[in-house]
């Protein structure tokens, strides 16, 4: 009877600990999903055509090619 009672208490403690671990994992998942959303937004901002064009013109001193400079490859 004592062994059964100890086993029951041990099992309940394990259930509670697993509950805490699941809660912690779910919280971490939420944080990771939020971080993922922020990083995807940052990627979209960094890939924006207007931003890239601005850097090319202002920092790299690039210009759009003239008609003579364009070579069409088929």
HTML snippet that shows the backbone in 3Dmol.js (N, CA, C, O; Angstrom):
<script src="https://3Dmol.org/build/3Dmol-min.js"></script>
<div id="view" style="width:600px;height:400px;position:relative"></div>
<script>
const pdb = `
ATOM      1  N   UNK A   1       0.817  -1.188   0.000  1.00  0.00           N
ATOM      2  CA  UNK A   1       0.000   0.000   0.000  1.00  0.00           C
ATOM      3  C   UNK A   1       0.870   1.265   0.000  1.00  0.00           C
ATOM      4  O   UNK A   1       0.578   2.236  -0.698  1.00  0.00           O
ATOM      5  N   UNK A   2       1.940   1.228   0.796  1.00  0.00           N
ATOM      6  CA  UNK A   2       2.846   2.373   0.867  1.00  0.00           C
ATOM      7  C   UNK A   2       3.535   2.563  -0.494  1.00  0.00           C
ATOM      8  O   UNK A   2       3.707   3.688  -0.964  1.00  0.00           O
ATOM      9  N   UNK A   3       3.919   1.455  -1.108  1.00  0.00           N
ATOM     10  CA  UNK A   3       4.575   1.536  -2.419  1.00  0.00           C
ATOM     11  C   UNK A   3       3.631   2.120  -3.456  1.00  0.00           C
ATOM     12  O   UNK A   3       4.050   2.917  -4.296  1.00  0.00           O
ATOM     13  N   UNK A   4       2.362   1.734  -3.406  1.00  0.00           N
ATOM     14  CA  UNK A   4       1.372   2.261  -4.344  1.00  0.00           C
ATOM     15  C   UNK A   4       1.167   3.751  -4.129  1.00  0.00           C
ATOM     16  O   UNK A   4       1.044   4.508  -5.092  1.00  0.00           O
ATOM     17  N   UNK A   5       1.129   4.177  -2.870  1.00  0.00           N
ATOM     18  CA  UNK A   5       0.963   5.602  -2.551  1.00  0.00           C
ATOM     19  C   UNK A   5       2.166   6.398  -3.041  1.00  0.00           C
ATOM     20  O   UNK A   5       2.009   7.480  -3.608  1.00  0.00           O
ATOM     21  N   UNK A   6       3.368   5.865  -2.822  1.00  0.00           N
ATOM     22  CA  UNK A   6       4.568   6.552  -3.297  1.00  0.00           C
ATOM     23  C   UNK A   6       4.599   6.631  -4.818  1.00  0.00           C
ATOM     24  O   UNK A   6       4.973   7.657  -5.386  1.00  0.00           O
ATOM     25  N   UNK A   7       4.206   5.548  -5.470  1.00  0.00           N
ATOM     26  CA  UNK A   7       4.151   5.555  -6.930  1.00  0.00           C
ATOM     27  C   UNK A   7       3.148   6.597  -7.423  1.00  0.00           C
ATOM     28  O   UNK A   7       3.421   7.309  -8.390  1.00  0.00           O
ATOM     29  N   UNK A   8       1.995   6.690  -6.768  1.00  0.00           N
ATOM     30  CA  UNK A   8       0.975   7.663  -7.153  1.00  0.00           C
ATOM     31  C   UNK A   8       1.510   9.085  -7.004  1.00  0.00           C
ATOM     32  O   UNK A   8       1.323   9.914  -7.894  1.00  0.00           O
ATOM     33  N   UNK A   9       2.169   9.369  -5.891  1.00  0.00           N
ATOM     34  CA  UNK A   9       2.724  10.709  -5.662  1.00  0.00           C
ATOM     35  C   UNK A   9       3.793  11.008  -6.701  1.00  0.00           C
ATOM     36  O   UNK A   9       3.829  12.106  -7.255  1.00  0.00           O
ATOM     37  N   UNK A  10       4.668  10.036  -6.971  1.00  0.00           N
ATOM     38  CA  UNK A  10       5.721  10.223  -7.974  1.00  0.00           C
ATOM     39  C   UNK A  10       5.109  10.504  -9.351  1.00  0.00           C
ATOM     40  O   UNK A  10       5.561  11.392 -10.074  1.00  0.00           O
ATOM     41  N   UNK A  11       4.070   9.728  -9.701  1.00  0.00           N
ATOM     42  CA  UNK A  11       3.410   9.909 -11.001  1.00  0.00           C
ATOM     43  C   UNK A  11       2.787  11.304 -11.097  1.00  0.00           C
ATOM     44  O   UNK A  11       2.890  11.948 -12.142  1.00  0.00           O
ATOM     45  N   UNK A  12       2.159  11.773 -10.049  1.00  0.00           N
ATOM     46  CA  UNK A  12       1.541  13.111 -10.057  1.00  0.00           C
ATOM     47  C   UNK A  12       2.605  14.199 -10.200  1.00  0.00           C
ATOM     48  O   UNK A  12       2.404  15.179 -10.918  1.00  0.00           O
ATOM     49  N   UNK A  13       3.720  14.027  -9.525  1.00  0.00           N
ATOM     50  CA  UNK A  13       4.814  14.994  -9.638  1.00  0.00           C
ATOM     51  C   UNK A  13       5.336  15.023 -11.072  1.00  0.00           C
ATOM     52  O   UNK A  13       5.622  16.095 -11.607  1.00  0.00           O
ATOM     53  N   UNK A  14       5.461  13.852 -11.697  1.00  0.00           N
ATOM     54  CA  UNK A  14       5.922  13.783 -13.081  1.00  0.00           C
ATOM     55  C   UNK A  14       4.942  14.498 -14.010  1.00  0.00           C
ATOM     56  O   UNK A  14       5.360  15.227 -14.909  1.00  0.00           O
ATOM     57  N   UNK A  15       3.656  14.296 -13.801  1.00  0.00           N
ATOM     58  CA  UNK A  15       2.636  14.959 -14.625  1.00  0.00           C
ATOM     59  C   UNK A  15       2.749  16.475 -14.489  1.00  0.00           C
ATOM     60  O   UNK A  15       2.669  17.197 -15.483  1.00  0.00           O
ATOM     61  N   UNK A  16       2.931  16.949 -13.285  1.00  0.00           N
ATOM     62  CA  UNK A  16       3.059  18.396 -13.058  1.00  0.00           C
ATOM     63  C   UNK A  16       4.323  18.928 -13.726  1.00  0.00           C
ATOM     64  O   UNK A  16       4.289  19.986 -14.353  1.00  0.00           O
ATOM     65  N   UNK A  17       5.439  18.207 -13.599  1.00  0.00           N
ATOM     66  CA  UNK A  17       6.682  18.649 -14.231  1.00  0.00           C
ATOM     67  C   UNK A  17       6.552  18.675 -15.749  1.00  0.00           C
ATOM     68  O   UNK A  17       7.031  19.604 -16.399  1.00  0.00           O
ATOM     69  N   UNK A  18       5.909  17.664 -16.310  1.00  0.00           N
ATOM     70  CA  UNK A  18       5.708  17.643 -17.764  1.00  0.00           C
ATOM     71  C   UNK A  18       4.798  18.795 -18.197  1.00  0.00           C
ATOM     72  O   UNK A  18       4.982  19.376 -19.266  1.00  0.00           O
ATOM     73  N   UNK A  19       3.830  19.110 -17.365  1.00  0.00           N
ATOM     74  CA  UNK A  19       2.957  20.252 -17.663  1.00  0.00           C
ATOM     75  C   UNK A  19       3.745  21.551 -17.727  1.00  0.00           C
ATOM     76  O   UNK A  19       3.528  22.381 -18.609  1.00  0.00           O
ATOM     77  N   UNK A  20       4.667  21.717 -16.776  1.00  0.00           N
ATOM     78  CA  UNK A  20       5.518  22.907 -16.780  1.00  0.00           C
ATOM     79  C   UNK A  20       6.421  22.932 -18.017  1.00  0.00           C
ATOM     80  O   UNK A  20       6.624  23.983 -18.624  1.00  0.00           O
ATOM     81  N   UNK A  21       6.956  21.775 -18.380  1.00  0.00           N
ATOM     82  CA  UNK A  21       7.818  21.711 -19.567  1.00  0.00           C
ATOM     83  C   UNK A  21       7.040  22.040 -20.831  1.00  0.00           C
ATOM     84  O   UNK A  21       7.541  22.744 -21.708  1.00  0.00           O
ATOM     85  N   UNK A  22       5.820  21.533 -20.924  1.00  0.00           N
ATOM     86  CA  UNK A  22       4.977  21.829 -22.092  1.00  0.00           C
ATOM     87  C   UNK A  22       4.660  23.309 -22.148  1.00  0.00           C
ATOM     88  O   UNK A  22       4.715  23.919 -23.216  1.00  0.00           O
ATOM     89  N   UNK A  23       4.328  23.892 -21.000  1.00  0.00           N
ATOM     90  CA  UNK A  23       4.035  25.322 -20.947  1.00  0.00           C
ATOM     91  C   UNK A  23       5.244  26.147 -21.384  1.00  0.00           C
ATOM     92  O   UNK A  23       5.111  27.110 -22.139  1.00  0.00           O
ATOM     93  N   UNK A  24       6.408  25.763 -20.906  1.00  0.00           N
ATOM     94  CA  UNK A  24       7.638  26.466 -21.268  1.00  0.00           C
ATOM     95  C   UNK A  24       7.917  26.331 -22.764  1.00  0.00           C
ATOM     96  O   UNK A  24       8.311  27.296 -23.419  1.00  0.00           O
ATOM     97  N   UNK A  25       7.710  25.127 -23.299  1.00  0.00           N
ATOM     98  CA  UNK A  25       7.942  24.902 -24.728  1.00  0.00           C
ATOM     99  C   UNK A  25       6.966  25.707 -25.579  1.00  0.00           C
ATOM    100  O   UNK A  25       7.352  26.244 -26.617  1.00  0.00           O
ATOM    101  N   UNK A  26       5.721  25.798 -25.158  1.00  0.00           N
ATOM    102  CA  UNK A  26       4.729  26.582 -25.905  1.00  0.00           C
ATOM    103  C   UNK A  26       5.074  28.070 -25.882  1.00  0.00           C
ATOM    104  O   UNK A  26       4.906  28.771 -26.880  1.00  0.00           O
ATOM    105  N   UNK A  27       5.559  28.545 -24.727  1.00  0.00           N
ATOM    106  CA  UNK A  27       5.966  29.953 -24.630  1.00  0.00           C
ATOM    107  C   UNK A  27       7.151  30.216 -25.558  1.00  0.00           C
ATOM    108  O   UNK A  27       7.195  31.229 -26.256  1.00  0.00           O
ATOM    109  N   UNK A  28       8.109  29.289 -25.555  1.00  0.00           N
ATOM    110  CA  UNK A  28       9.276  29.434 -26.425  1.00  0.00           C
ATOM    111  C   UNK A  28       8.865  29.395 -27.892  1.00  0.00           C
ATOM    112  O   UNK A  28       9.410  30.130 -28.716  1.00  0.00           O
ATOM    113  N   UNK A  29       7.898  28.532 -28.216  1.00  0.00           N
ATOM    114  CA  UNK A  29       7.406  28.464 -29.594  1.00  0.00           C
ATOM    115  C   UNK A  29       6.805  29.806 -30.004  1.00  0.00           C
ATOM    116  O   UNK A  29       7.041  30.284 -31.114  1.00  0.00           O
ATOM    117  N   UNK A  30       6.038  30.401 -29.118  1.00  0.00           N
ATOM    118  CA  UNK A  30       5.449  31.705 -29.413  1.00  0.00           C
ATOM    119  C   UNK A  30       6.516  32.761 -29.658  1.00  0.00           C
ATOM    120  O   UNK A  30       6.399  33.568 -30.580  1.00  0.00           O
ATOM    121  N   UNK A  31       7.550  32.754 -28.836  1.00  0.00           N
ATOM    122  CA  UNK A  31       8.639  33.720 -29.017  1.00  0.00           C
ATOM    123  C   UNK A  31       9.367  33.485 -30.339  1.00  0.00           C
ATOM    124  O   UNK A  31       9.720  34.433 -31.041  1.00  0.00           O
ATOM    125  N   UNK A  32       9.588  32.209 -30.669  1.00  0.00           N
ATOM    126  CA  UNK A  32      10.270  31.897 -31.927  1.00  0.00           C
ATOM    127  C   UNK A  32       9.420  32.286 -33.136  1.00  0.00           C
ATOM    128  O   UNK A  32       9.947  32.774 -34.136  1.00  0.00           O
ATOM    129  N   UNK A  33       8.121  32.072 -33.048  1.00  0.00           N
ATOM    130  CA  UNK A  33       7.236  32.471 -34.150  1.00  0.00           C
ATOM    131  C   UNK A  33       7.241  33.989 -34.324  1.00  0.00           C
ATOM    132  O   UNK A  33       7.252  34.487 -35.449  1.00  0.00           O
ATOM    133  N   UNK A  34       7.234  34.714 -33.223  1.00  0.00           N
ATOM    134  CA  UNK A  34       7.278  36.177 -33.288  1.00  0.00           C
ATOM    135  C   UNK A  34       8.602  36.648 -33.890  1.00  0.00           C
ATOM    136  O   UNK A  34       8.621  37.561 -34.715  1.00  0.00           O
ATOM    137  N   UNK A  35       9.699  36.027 -33.478  1.00  0.00           N
ATOM    138  CA  UNK A  35      11.004  36.367 -34.032  1.00  0.00           C
ATOM    139  C   UNK A  35      11.042  36.066 -35.523  1.00  0.00           C
ATOM    140  O   UNK A  35      11.594  36.839 -36.307  1.00  0.00           O
ATOM    141  N   UNK A  36      10.448  34.936 -35.911  1.00  0.00           N
ATOM    142  CA  UNK A  36      10.392  34.559 -37.321  1.00  0.00           C
ATOM    143  C   UNK A  36       9.637  35.613 -38.130  1.00  0.00           C
ATOM    144  O   UNK A  36      10.078  36.005 -39.211  1.00  0.00           O
ATOM    145  N   UNK A  37       8.503  36.069 -37.606  1.00  0.00           N
ATOM    146  CA  UNK A  37       7.723  37.101 -38.305  1.00  0.00           C
ATOM    147  C   UNK A  37       8.542  38.380 -38.473  1.00  0.00           C
ATOM    148  O   UNK A  37       8.543  38.993 -39.541  1.00  0.00           O
ATOM    149  N   UNK A  38       9.241  38.774 -37.403  1.00  0.00           N
ATOM    150  CA  UNK A  38      10.053  39.996 -37.471  1.00  0.00           C
ATOM    151  C   UNK A  38      11.180  39.849 -38.486  1.00  0.00           C
ATOM    152  O   UNK A  38      11.466  40.778 -39.241  1.00  0.00           O
ATOM    153  N   UNK A  39      11.816  38.687 -38.505  1.00  0.00           N
ATOM    154  CA  UNK A  39      12.911  38.474 -39.457  1.00  0.00           C
ATOM    155  C   UNK A  39      12.406  38.444 -40.899  1.00  0.00           C
ATOM    156  O   UNK A  39      13.068  38.962 -41.799  1.00  0.00           O
ATOM    157  N   UNK A  40      11.242  37.842 -41.121  1.00  0.00           N
ATOM    158  CA  UNK A  40      10.674  37.830 -42.479  1.00  0.00           C
ATOM    159  C   UNK A  40      10.339  39.251 -42.937  1.00  0.00           C
ATOM    160  O   UNK A  40      10.540  39.597 -44.101  1.00  0.00           O
ATOM    161  N   UNK A  41       9.828  40.069 -42.015  1.00  0.00           N
ATOM    162  CA  UNK A  41       9.542  41.462 -42.342  1.00  0.00           C
ATOM    163  C   UNK A  41      10.828  42.206 -42.655  1.00  0.00           C
ATOM    164  O   UNK A  41      10.876  42.998 -43.596  1.00  0.00           O
ATOM    165  N   UNK A  42      11.864  41.957 -41.878  1.00  0.00           N
ATOM    166  CA  UNK A  42      13.152  42.602 -42.117  1.00  0.00           C
ATOM    167  C   UNK A  42      13.725  42.188 -43.480  1.00  0.00           C
ATOM    168  O   UNK A  42      14.283  43.019 -44.198  1.00  0.00           O
ATOM    169  N   UNK A  43      13.588  40.921 -43.827  1.00  0.00           N
ATOM    170  CA  UNK A  43      14.051  40.447 -45.139  1.00  0.00           C
ATOM    171  C   UNK A  43      13.302  41.169 -46.248  1.00  0.00           C
ATOM    172  O   UNK A  43      13.900  41.614 -47.227  1.00  0.00           O
ATOM    173  N   UNK A  44      11.995  41.281 -46.085  1.00  0.00           N
ATOM    174  CA  UNK A  44      11.192  41.968 -47.101  1.00  0.00           C
ATOM    175  C   UNK A  44      11.628  43.424 -47.245  1.00  0.00           C
ATOM    176  O   UNK A  44      11.707  43.947 -48.357  1.00  0.00           O
ATOM    177  N   UNK A  45      11.909  44.075 -46.121  1.00  0.00           N
ATOM    178  CA  UNK A  45      12.355  45.470 -46.176  1.00  0.00           C
ATOM    179  C   UNK A  45      13.728  45.582 -46.851  1.00  0.00           C
ATOM    180  O   UNK A  45      13.968  46.500 -47.635  1.00  0.00           O
ATOM    181  N   UNK A  46      14.615  44.647 -46.541  1.00  0.00           N
ATOM    182  CA  UNK A  46      15.956  44.700 -47.124  1.00  0.00           C
ATOM    183  C   UNK A  46      15.941  44.383 -48.622  1.00  0.00           C
ATOM    184  O   UNK A  46      16.797  44.863 -49.364  1.00  0.00           O
ATOM    185  N   UNK A  47      14.984  43.586 -49.064  1.00  0.00           N
ATOM    186  CA  UNK A  47      14.889  43.212 -50.476  1.00  0.00           C
ATOM    187  C   UNK A  47      14.094  44.224 -51.305  1.00  0.00           C
ATOM    188  O   UNK A  47      13.996  44.084 -52.524  1.00  0.00           O
ATOM    189  N   UNK A  48      13.535  45.229 -50.659  1.00  0.00           N
ATOM    190  CA  UNK A  48      12.689  46.195 -51.358  1.00  0.00           C
ATOM    191  C   UNK A  48      13.448  46.853 -52.506  1.00  0.00           C
ATOM    192  O   UNK A  48      14.573  47.324 -52.336  1.00  0.00           O
ATOM    193  N   UNK A  49      12.823  46.875 -53.656  1.00  0.00           N
ATOM    194  CA  UNK A  49      13.449  47.421 -54.859  1.00  0.00           C
ATOM    195  C   UNK A  49      13.875  48.874 -54.658  1.00  0.00           C
ATOM    196  O   UNK A  49      14.972  49.262 -55.059  1.00  0.00           O
ATOM    197  N   UNK A  50      13.017  49.668 -54.044  1.00  0.00           N
ATOM    198  CA  UNK A  50      13.333  51.082 -53.829  1.00  0.00           C
ATOM    199  C   UNK A  50      14.575  51.272 -52.981  1.00  0.00           C
ATOM    200  O   UNK A  50      15.387  52.155 -53.258  1.00  0.00           O
ATOM    201  N   UNK A  51      14.732  50.459 -51.956  1.00  0.00           N
ATOM    202  CA  UNK A  51      15.907  50.545 -51.089  1.00  0.00           C
ATOM    203  C   UNK A  51      17.168  50.173 -51.852  1.00  0.00           C
ATOM    204  O   UNK A  51      18.186  50.858 -51.753  1.00  0.00           O
ATOM    205  N   UNK A  52      17.100  49.094 -52.607  1.00  0.00           N
ATOM    206  CA  UNK A  52      18.264  48.645 -53.374  1.00  0.00           C
ATOM    207  C   UNK A  52      18.642  49.685 -54.421  1.00  0.00           C
ATOM    208  O   UNK A  52      19.822  49.970 -54.624  1.00  0.00           O
ATOM    209  N   UNK A  53      17.645  50.244 -55.079  1.00  0.00           N
ATOM    210  CA  UNK A  53      17.922  51.268 -56.092  1.00  0.00           C
ATOM    211  C   UNK A  53      18.568  52.506 -55.449  1.00  0.00           C
ATOM    212  O   UNK A  53      19.498  53.087 -56.008  1.00  0.00           O
ATOM    213  N   UNK A  54      18.074  52.895 -54.290  1.00  0.00           N
ATOM    214  CA  UNK A  54      18.622  54.060 -53.599  1.00  0.00           C
ATOM    215  C   UNK A  54      20.093  53.829 -53.229  1.00  0.00           C
ATOM    216  O   UNK A  54      20.924  54.717 -53.417  1.00  0.00           O
ATOM    217  N   UNK A  55      20.411  52.653 -52.710  1.00  0.00           N
ATOM    218  CA  UNK A  55      21.801  52.333 -52.368  1.00  0.00           C
ATOM    219  C   UNK A  55      22.671  52.332 -53.614  1.00  0.00           C
ATOM    220  O   UNK A  55      23.786  52.852 -53.600  1.00  0.00           O
ATOM    221  N   UNK A  56      22.157  51.742 -54.698  1.00  0.00           N
ATOM    222  CA  UNK A  56      22.931  51.678 -55.939  1.00  0.00           C
ATOM    223  C   UNK A  56      23.252  53.072 -56.462  1.00  0.00           C
ATOM    224  O   UNK A  56      24.370  53.329 -56.907  1.00  0.00           O
ATOM    225  N   UNK A  57      22.282  53.962 -56.408  1.00  0.00           N
ATOM    226  CA  UNK A  57      22.479  55.306 -56.950  1.00  0.00           C
ATOM    227  C   UNK A  57      23.324  56.168 -56.009  1.00  0.00           C
ATOM    228  O   UNK A  57      24.272  56.819 -56.447  1.00  0.00           O
ATOM    229  N   UNK A  58      22.983  56.172 -54.726  1.00  0.00           N
ATOM    230  CA  UNK A  58      23.644  57.093 -53.799  1.00  0.00           C
ATOM    231  C   UNK A  58      25.024  56.607 -53.338  1.00  0.00           C
ATOM    232  O   UNK A  58      25.977  57.386 -53.316  1.00  0.00           O
ATOM    233  N   UNK A  59      25.132  55.363 -52.982  1.00  0.00           N
ATOM    234  CA  UNK A  59      26.388  54.875 -52.414  1.00  0.00           C
ATOM    235  C   UNK A  59      27.333  54.314 -53.468  1.00  0.00           C
ATOM    236  O   UNK A  59      28.544  54.523 -53.405  1.00  0.00           O
ATOM    237  N   UNK A  60      26.774  53.605 -54.429  1.00  0.00           N
ATOM    238  CA  UNK A  60      27.619  52.952 -55.433  1.00  0.00           C
ATOM    239  C   UNK A  60      27.766  53.769 -56.716  1.00  0.00           C
ATOM    240  O   UNK A  60      28.500  53.380 -57.625  1.00  0.00           O
ATOM    241  N   UNK A  61      27.071  54.892 -56.785  1.00  0.00           N
ATOM    242  CA  UNK A  61      27.128  55.801 -57.939  1.00  0.00           C
ATOM    243  C   UNK A  61      26.794  55.080 -59.254  1.00  0.00           C
ATOM    244  O   UNK A  61      27.417  55.329 -60.286  1.00  0.00           O
ATOM    245  N   UNK A  62      25.820  54.203 -59.197  1.00  0.00           N
ATOM    246  CA  UNK A  62      25.390  53.487 -60.406  1.00  0.00           C
ATOM    247  C   UNK A  62      24.305  54.295 -61.105  1.00  0.00           C
ATOM    248  O   UNK A  62      23.581  55.064 -60.474  1.00  0.00           O
ATOM    249  N   UNK A  63      24.206  54.112 -62.394  1.00  0.00           N
ATOM    250  CA  UNK A  63      23.155  54.754 -63.179  1.00  0.00           C
ATOM    251  C   UNK A  63      22.493  53.704 -64.054  1.00  0.00           C
ATOM    252  O   UNK A  63      23.024  52.610 -64.242  1.00  0.00           O
ATOM    253  N   UNK A  64      21.336  54.045 -64.582  1.00  0.00           N
ATOM    254  CA  UNK A  64      20.649  53.122 -65.484  1.00  0.00           C
ATOM    255  C   UNK A  64      21.403  53.110 -66.813  1.00  0.00           C
ATOM    256  O   UNK A  64      21.880  54.150 -67.267  1.00  0.00           O
ATOM    257  N   UNK A  65      21.511  51.947 -67.429  1.00  0.00           N
ATOM    258  CA  UNK A  65      22.264  51.860 -68.679  1.00  0.00           C
ATOM    259  C   UNK A  65      21.534  52.567 -69.826  1.00  0.00           C
ATOM    260  O   UNK A  65      20.306  52.632 -69.863  1.00  0.00           O
ATOM    261  N   UNK A  66      22.321  53.084 -70.744  1.00  0.00           N
ATOM    262  CA  UNK A  66      21.735  53.675 -71.949  1.00  0.00           C
ATOM    263  C   UNK A  66      21.384  52.540 -72.902  1.00  0.00           C
ATOM    264  O   UNK A  66      21.748  51.386 -72.678  1.00  0.00           O
ATOM    265  N   UNK A  67      20.676  52.887 -73.960  1.00  0.00           N
ATOM    266  CA  UNK A  67      20.251  51.866 -74.930  1.00  0.00           C
ATOM    267  C   UNK A  67      21.459  51.188 -75.579  1.00  0.00           C
ATOM    268  O   UNK A  67      21.396  50.004 -75.911  1.00  0.00           O
ATOM    269  N   UNK A  68      22.547  51.919 -75.762  1.00  0.00           N
ATOM    270  CA  UNK A  68      23.741  51.359 -76.389  1.00  0.00           C
ATOM    271  C   UNK A  68      24.464  50.372 -75.459  1.00  0.00           C
ATOM    272  O   UNK A  68      25.174  49.480 -75.923  1.00  0.00           O
ATOM    273  N   UNK A  69      24.280  50.538 -74.177  1.00  0.00           N
ATOM    274  CA  UNK A  69      24.964  49.667 -73.219  1.00  0.00           C
ATOM    275  C   UNK A  69      24.219  48.346 -72.965  1.00  0.00           C
ATOM    276  O   UNK A  69      24.772  47.418 -72.374  1.00  0.00           O
ATOM    277  N   UNK A  70      22.989  48.276 -73.406  1.00  0.00           N
ATOM    278  CA  UNK A  70      22.199  47.062 -73.164  1.00  0.00           C
ATOM    279  C   UNK A  70      22.490  46.050 -74.259  1.00  0.00           C
ATOM    280  O   UNK A  70      22.423  46.367 -75.447  1.00  0.00           O
ATOM    281  N   UNK A  71      22.814  44.830 -73.848  1.00  0.00           N
ATOM    282  CA  UNK A  71      23.064  43.735 -74.783  1.00  0.00           C
ATOM    283  C   UNK A  71      22.024  42.651 -74.497  1.00  0.00           C
ATOM    284  O   UNK A  71      21.940  42.137 -73.381  1.00  0.00           O
ATOM    285  N   UNK A  72      21.239  42.314 -75.513  1.00  0.00           N
ATOM    286  CA  UNK A  72      20.203  41.300 -75.351  1.00  0.00           C
ATOM    287  C   UNK A  72      20.787  39.970 -75.780  1.00  0.00           C
ATOM    288  O   UNK A  72      21.308  39.844 -76.888  1.00  0.00           O
ATOM    289  N   UNK A  73      20.702  38.982 -74.911  1.00  0.00           N
ATOM    290  CA  UNK A  73      21.213  37.641 -75.206  1.00  0.00           C
ATOM    291  C   UNK A  73      20.017  36.730 -75.387  1.00  0.00           C
ATOM    292  O   UNK A  73      19.110  36.689 -74.557  1.00  0.00           O
ATOM    293  N   UNK A  74      20.035  35.992 -76.502  1.00  0.00           N
ATOM    294  CA  UNK A  74      18.914  35.080 -76.784  1.00  0.00           C
ATOM    295  C   UNK A  74      19.351  33.664 -76.689  1.00  0.00           C
ATOM    296  O   UNK A  74      18.547  32.754 -76.894  1.00  0.00           O
TER     297      UNK A  74
END
`;
const viewer = $3Dmol.createViewer("view");
viewer.addModel(pdb, "pdb");
viewer.setStyle({}, {cartoon: {color: "spectrum"}});
viewer.zoomTo();
viewer.render();
</script>
